[in-house]
Amino acid sequence: MGRHSLPDAGAPGTRGEASPRRRRRTIAIATLLVLAVATGTGVAVNGGLLSFSESCEDSAVRLSLAASPDIAPAVRDIAEQAFADEVRSDGHCLDVEVVARDSYKVADALAGGGESPDFQVWLPDSDLWLDRAEGLGTGTPISPSDSVASSPVALAMVPSASKRLGWPKKTYSWAGLVGASLQSEKVRLGAADPARSATGLLALTSIGGSSAQQGGDSDTRVAETAKVLAERMSDSDAQVLETLARSGSGAEEGNPRRNQAALLSEQAAFAHNAEVSGSGRLDLFYPEDGTPLLDYPYTLVDEEKLTLAQSRAALRFMTLLNDRSSRAVFARYGFRPADGAAQDAIVTSAGGRSPQPYATSAAQAPSAKQLQEMLGMWTITVQSARLTTVVDASGSMATLVPGRGQSRMDVTKESLIQALGQFTPDDEIGLWEFATTLDGGRDYRRLMETRRLGDPAQGGSTHREKLSAAFAGLQPVPGGATGLYDTTLAFYKEARATYVKGKFNALVILTDGSNQDEDGISRSALIAELKELADPERPVPVIAIAVGPDADREEVAEIARTTGGDGYEVSDPAEIQAIMTAGQNGRTAQE
């Protein structure tokens, strides 16, 4: 999976089109309603619920809902009012506890499986997190449904900066607006990390698409923009708001730690403006080529484990979030309806003003491929890599590759040396090899420490040069078996123990998968141990490359997916370079 696996935020076309996933969920909801009515305890979706005399405290159905921090207060108000009003499902009061959880953290935890989550419903800020949560189908299952609210992503500025760019009369494309901001020496632009923020990723993808429309070397322009944003990057949308200048004083706006502009949602600007006054308020630019939407999809978690009462209560609460009174609550907190329709009062409070195109249709949601490519570009631009490369040295690597006149090992070495040229001096790469009884009783040994490629080495050379020579010196061990499972576990523990924060840490394993050693740990035991070791806060994905026609891709893929990585099969080892580069860019290769 590379560094990140991110979803398609919507099928091509308008936002109103239902995705296959949501159509399936609609059918499931319809089936649930029919069954409920047939058993005589139907959920009256339009508000006509059955009423019983039993007190709410005694009869409540309790649910826990993990919501994106921006929308959690509004949802909590609705839940508390529902309990106070004794809103019921099948005669039981709804008791919904709302907890604020960062969407990226929930997505990573669900994708990793492990312990059962302590919530039954999830409300992330964007459906781009759903495929990340679903991962490769080995984590906690989720059942997404419709959106309950929305908020467009825009660019906010303090008044002194916005006036310099002609707000509100002058309109820009995404590329033009960000370009104008960065060209002004007095406008410091902040953003949340696109790897952790839907706002940051959607904005960056919009900038990339807008730049491509201008022609020329758009990739270079977007990469340069990413580098500038990375210098003033915050971990979350809330932290971006904290970086903004909050007064009109020269000291405040002249403070180099303070930003005058930020990529924000309309709702975030609304909340900010509600707490400040005068020159501390923000003005919003709405790019003329469309604003992407945060869309807050209502999602059931591990639905099969819900009781019938919980499932019906969750459905009832979803319909409650979409009724007129709830829409009024969301509006009070600065959210638009789920369809993205602009409301003048919200726009004005958030800092928008005509003729800024705040009421135009939302931009077409980016595809999964666009999101993955943009996230890969961001990651490789702002985050160096720390890779441990692990090469199979078993006897079968001496097998000739059909049509090349070289062994699997020879072509693998050649590909690794070529791939090495794609990495920067700040990237860290090490080398291990493995085969049974390679180093006494162990199936593996370290050949090169994982260090910066630009670091000096003995003899006046660099680590890159030493590593290239080590690649060239790899040789198959006659009669050696693969020993893959013991090796993978040992290397993964080593990579976890030497994890470096702020870098893309990964384990790259190259094996032909032949002649597996039967004396070591079993595959099932290895997978169980990897699940225990995997930590979403310190991710070390395994990029497993099965080399040659006899290799078993599914075997290595199953192992890799446990860590958040993936497995690849190459019939020609020369393809290794492309896979390593794709992994470094955070993209998932497709067969």
N, C-alpha and C positions, 0 to 999 in steps of 0.2 A: 503494500500500500504506500510505500514511500513515507514521507514525513506526515502527511495528513491525507485523510480521505474525506472529502466534502461532497455534499449532495447537490442535486439539481433542485433549485428553488422553485421550479415550476416548469411544466411542459411548454414547448414553443407555442406562441399564441398569446392570447390575452390572459390576464390574471384570473378572469372569471371561469376559465376552463378548469374542470375538475381533473386531477391526476388520477391514474388507475388506482393508486393506493387509497386516495380519498373516496373513489367510487366504491371500492371494496368495503371501506368502512361504512359508507352510507347504507350499503346492502345489509351489513351486519346489524346496524342500528335499526333498520326497518324490520329485520327478522326478530330482533329482541322485542320490539313494540308489539308485533303480532303475537308472539308467544305470551307476552305479559297480559294482553287483552284476553287471549284464549284461556288463560288460567284464572281469569276473574280478578286479577290484581293489577290491571293495566296502569301504566304511567300516563297521566294526562298531561301531554307535553305542553299544551297551551294554557296550563295553569289550573285546570280543574282537577286537582288532586283529591284522592280519598282522604277523609278526615276522621280521626279517631280521638277518643277522649284521653288516651294515655299521654302522660307528660313527655315533653321533648327529652328531658334528661334521661328518662327510662327507656325511651324507644328509639333514640337517635342512631342513624347509620353514620359511622365516622369514616371520613376519608382524609388523607393527607395529600396536598397538592403542592408540588415544587414549581414555583413560578420564577421567571426572569425577574431580577431585582427591580427593574423599572415598572413592571406591571403588577408586581406583588401587592403593593398597598391598595390599589383599586380592587383587585380580586378579593383581598381580605375584607374590605368594606362590604362588598356584595355578599360574601359568605357569612359575615357576622349579622348583616341585616336579614338574611334568609333564615338564620337560626332564631333571631329575635322574633321574626314574623311567623315562626313555626311552619315554614315551607316544608312540605312532606313529599316523600317518594314511597309509594305503596304503604302509606300510613305512618311511615317512619320519618322523623325530622331529619333534615340534612345538617350534619355537623362537619364542616369542612375546615380543616386546619391548613392555612396557607403559609408555606415557608419560602423564603427568598433563596434561590440557588443560581449561580452563574450557569448559563446554558452550556458553555463549552465543558465545564466540569461534569455536569450531568451527562452530557453526550459521551464523554470519555469513560465515565463510570459504567454506563449502560452497555457500551460497546465491549468493555472488558469482562462483563459477566461478574463472576465472583459472588459476593454476598447479595442477597435479595435486597432491593431498594426499600427504603422506609417510607415510600410514598406510592400512591396508586395512580396519580394523574400528574402529567408534566405539561407545563406551559412555557416552552422556550420562546425567545423573542423572534426567531425566524425558522422557517422550515428547512433552511440550509443545514441545520444541525441534525435533522432526522436521519439522513443516510449515514452521517458520522456515528450516530447512536446505534443504527442498525448494523454498522460495520459490515462484516461478511457473514452475518447470520448466526454467529456463535455466541453473541452476548444476550442480554435480557431483551426479550421481544417487546416491541411497542406497536400501538395501533393508533395512528394519527387520524384526526378528523378535521373539521373545518376551523377556520380562523375565528377568533372572537374579537379582534381589534386590529388596528394597523397604525403605522406611523412612517412617513416618508423620510428618507435619508437626505440631508441637505448640508450646506456649508454655512456655519454661523460665524459672525464677526462682531467684535465690539464696534460701537458706532464710529469712532474715529477712523478705523480701518475700512469699514464698509463704505463710508462716504468717499474715501479716496478711490474706490473702485466703481463709484457711480450708483450705488444702491439708493433707492429701489428701481430707478428707471432703466439702468443698463442691465441687460441680460447676457448670459454667457452659456456656452456649452460646458460640460464638466472639465474637459481638457483646458478650455480657455480660462475658466474661473480659477482652477488650481494654478495654472501657469501664471496668470496675472498676480495671484496671491504670492507665489514664490519669487516673482521678479521684483516685488516691492520690498525694499530693504527693511521697512518698518512693520511688515506683516509676518509674524511668526505663526506657523500653522501646526496645530497638534492633531493627533489621531490616536485611536485605540488600536492595539495590536490586532491585525487582521486574523491572526491565528487564534485569537480568543474573543474577538468581537465581530458579530454579524454586521454591525454598522461600519466598522473599518473595512471588512472584506467586500461588502456590497459597494461601498464608495470607491475603493481601489479598482474593483472590476468595472465600475461605470467610467472611471477615469481612463482605464485601458481601452474600453470599447470606443469611447469618444476620441481618444488619441488616434486609434486605428483609422477612424473616418477621415482624419486629416492627411493620411498618407505619409510617405517618407518612413524613416526609421522610428516607428512608434514604440517598438519594444525598448529601445534605448531611452526614449523620453520618459516612459513609464518607470523604468528601472531607476532613472535619476530622481524622479518624483518619490519613489519608494525610499531611496536613500535619505532624502531630505526629511520625509515623514518619520523615518526610523530614528533620527536624531532627537525628535521630540515626542517619541512614542510613549503611551501610557498603557498599563495593563488592561484597563477597563474604561467604559464610557463614563462612569462616575468619576474616575481619576482624571480624565480629559477635562471635564468641567472644572475640576479643582485647579487646573493649570491656567485658566483664563483670567485675564486682568479684570478686577471687579470695581474699579473706580476710574474716574477720568483724570486722576492726578498724573502728572508727568512721571513721578517716581514709580507708580504702579505699572503704567504702560511701558516705561523704559526699562523695567526689570527684565533682564535677559531670561529669567526663569519663567516669565509669564508669556502666554500666547495671546495673540489678538484674534485668532481664528481657529476653528476646530471643525472637523467632520463629525456631525451629530445628527441624531434623529430629531424630527420636529418636536416630539414629546419631551426629549431631553432639554431642548431649548425652552420649551414651555415651562418645565419645572424650574429651570435656572432663573428665568425671568420672573417667576412668581416669588422668588426669594430676594431679588435685588430691585433696585430702582435707578432711574436716571441713566447716567452714562455706563452703569454696570450692566445694563440690559444688552441683549444680543439682537442683531439683525440677521435675517435669514436670506440667503441666496438659494433660489430653486433653479437648477440648471435647465435650460430650455430643451435639452435632449432627454429629459425624463428623470424622475427620481425613483430609485428602487424602494420597495416597501419592506419594513419589518412587519411580519404578518401573524405572529402569535398563534400557532396551531395547537388546538386542544388535543392532547395525546394520552391514551390509556397506557399503563405500564404493566407488562406481564398479565395481560387480560385474563388468560386462562386460569390464573390463580385467584382471581377476584371471586368473591361469593356472588350469588345472583343479586342479593340486596346491594352489594357494593357497586356492581356493574350498573344496575338500574339507577342508583343514586348518582353515580358519575354521569350517566346520560342526562339525568334530570338537571344536574348542576350545569352541564354544558348548555342546555336549552335556556336555563336561567341567565347565563352570561350573555345570551344573544337576544334577550327581550328588551323592551323599550326602556325600562327603568335602569337596567344594567348599562345600556348604551349611554344613558345620561351620566352614570357614574364614571365610565371610561372617559367621556368628554370632559368631565370636571378635572380629570387628571391629565388631560392633553392628548388623548388618543382619538384617532379617527375611527369610523366604523370599519368593519372587516373589508368592505369593498373599496376602501381608500378614498371615499368621497370627501372633498375638502369642506371644512366648516369654518366660516369666516372668523368666528370668535376665537377658535383655537389657533388659527393661523396668525391672527393679529397679536394674540398674547405670546405666541412663540417667536415673534419678530418678523413675520412675513407681511408684505404689503404689495398691493397692485402697483405696477404691472408685472411684478415677479410672477412667473407662471406656476403658481402653487396649486391651481385647480386642474391642470392638464392631467391626462391619463398617466398612470404610473408606468415607468419604464418596464419593458419586457424583462421578466426574471431571467437572470443568467443561467446558462446550462451547467450541468455538473462538470463538464470538461472545462468550460471557461473559469469556473470557480477553482478547480484543481490547478489549472495552469497559472492563474493569478496568485494563488497561495504559494505555489512552488516558486514562482518568480520572487515573491516577497521573501520567502524563507531563505533562498539562496543569496538574495541581495543583502539581507540584514543579519543573517545568522550563519556562521561558519559551521562546518561539519566536523564531527568526531566519529570516525569509522574504524571499526576493527575488522579487517579483511581476513577471512579464514578459508584456506584453500585445501581441498582434498588432495592428498598425496598418495592415495592407495594405488595398488598395482594396476588397476583397470584404467587409470588415467593415462597409461602408455598406449592405449588402443588408438589406432589411426582413425582420423576423421575422414570419412569417404569424400573423395574428390579433392583433398587438400595435400595429401602427402605429409601431413604433420600429425603428431599425437594430440589427444585432447589436452594434455598438459601444455604442450608447446603453444597451441592456439590460445589457451586460457592465459598463459603468461603474456603473450603478445597483446591480448586484449586489455589485460590489467595495466600494462605499461602505457598503452594508448589512453586508457581512461584516466590515468594519473595526471595527464596533461590538462584535464578539464577542471582540476581543483586549484584553489588559490593558496598562496603561502600561509594563510591563517587557518586553513583546514588541517585537521589532525587525522592521520591515518597510520595504522599499525598492521602487522602481518603475523599470522599464525599458520601453521600447517597441521594436518592431522592424518593419521593412518594407525591401524592397530599396532601396538608395541613399538611405536615410533620413538618413545623416550622412556626406556625401561618398561615399567608397567602401565605407563600412561599412553593414551592414544593421540596426544597432541603436544606441541611445543611452540613457544614464542620465538619468532625470528627477529622481529623489529618492534620496539616499543611504539605505542600510539602517541605521536608527537606532532607538533606543527611542521608542515612540509618545509617552511622557510627557516626552521631552526638550523644553526650550524652543526656540523658533525665532524668527527675526527678526520684529519687529512685535508681539511680545507674545503670539504664538500658540504652539501646540505642534506637534511633528512630526506628530501624528495629524491636526490640522487642515490642515496644509500638504499632507499626503499625500491627504486627502480632496479637496482642491481640485485636486490633480494628476490624480487619477482622473477628476474631472468635466471636466477640460480635454482628455482624450484625444480625438484625431480621426483618422479614416482618411486615409491618404495616397493621393490619386487616382492610379490606375495602378500603385501599388506592389504588388509580389509579396510572398510570405510570407517567404522567406529563413529558414526555420525551422532548418535544420541548422547553418549557420554561427552563428546566434544562440544556439542551445542550447549549442554547444561553448564559445562565448565566455562565456556566463553561468555555465556549470558551472565553468569555470576560475576565474572571479571568486568564486563562492560557496566553492570549495575554498580559495582563497587567503585569504579573509576569515573562514574558519571560526572559530566561537567555542565553546570547550569548555564543556559544562554546559548548552547550549541545544539545542533541536531546530532544526537547520539544514536548510532545504529550499529548493527552487527550484520556484515555481509558474508554469507556462507556460499561457497561454490563447491558443488559435489556432483559426481556422476551417479551417486546413489547405488553403485554396484557392490556386491559382496559385503553386505552389512554384517558386522560383528554381532554374534548372538550371545556373547558372554556379558555384555554390559547392561545398562538400564534399558527397559522396554520403552516403546514409543508412548504408550498410555501413561507410564510413570513419568516420562519426560514432560509430557503435556501438562500433567497435574502439577508438577513442580514449577513449570513456567507460569502457570496461572497464579500460583502462590507468590511468585517473585515479581510479577508484573505490577507496576505502580504508575497510574495515570499521571501523577505529579512528576515522575522521573521516567518518562517513556524511553524505551530502548527497542524500537522495532527491529525484527529480524527480516532482512532481505535475503531470501534463500533462492539460489539459482541452480536449477537442476541441469547439468551439462550432458549432452549426448542423447541419442535416440533411446537408450535403455533406462534413462533416468525417470524417476517417478515424481512428476510435478505435484500430484495431490498429496503425496507423503510429505514433501518439504513444505507445501503450502499450509497443510494442517498445523504443522509445528509453528510456522512463522505467524500465522493468524492469531495464535494464542497471545502473541506479544504486541499485536497491532500492526504487524507487517504483512507480507504476502510472499508467495512463491511463484517462480517463473521457470519455464522450460525453454531451453535453447537447443535446437538440433545442431546449430553451428556455433561453437564457442566464441566466434568473432562477434556474436550479438551481445556478449557480456557488456561491452563498453556502453552500448545504448541503454541497457537496463540499469547499470550503475548511474549513468547520467540522469535517467528518468527518476530513479530513486532519490538522487540528490536534489532534483527539482521538485520533489514532493508529488510526482504524478504516478498514477497506477498504470502500468503497461497493460494493454489489452491484446489478447491473442487475435 
